[in-house]
């Protein structure tokens, strides 16, 4: 297992441990870091695309919010997009999608 994969597994385990707790400021910070680091590793650190497509508000607004949440929760079979439902609640996935729709790199 590569170092990147191993680091991702440990990061995901830390996220999974916090997934059952109510949404707190600390959890929001964890989810923000997950967006920037883990999502950014495929979608680009500025969310302009990479292995995965761009996650910019102007692209995401074309899709229904529920479909975006489902993509986070269940992944995209046949692509590198994994399902995050073992580590995230639907509420957390929705929070992350809302940040992307607002523009995660916005001040």
Buried (B, 14 or more C-beta within 10 A) or exposed (E): EEEEEEBBEEBBEEBEEBBEEEEEEEBBEBBBBBBBEBBBBBBBEBBBBBEBBBBBBEBBEEEEEEEBBBBBBBBEEEEEBBBBBEBBBEEBBBBBBEBBBEBBBEE
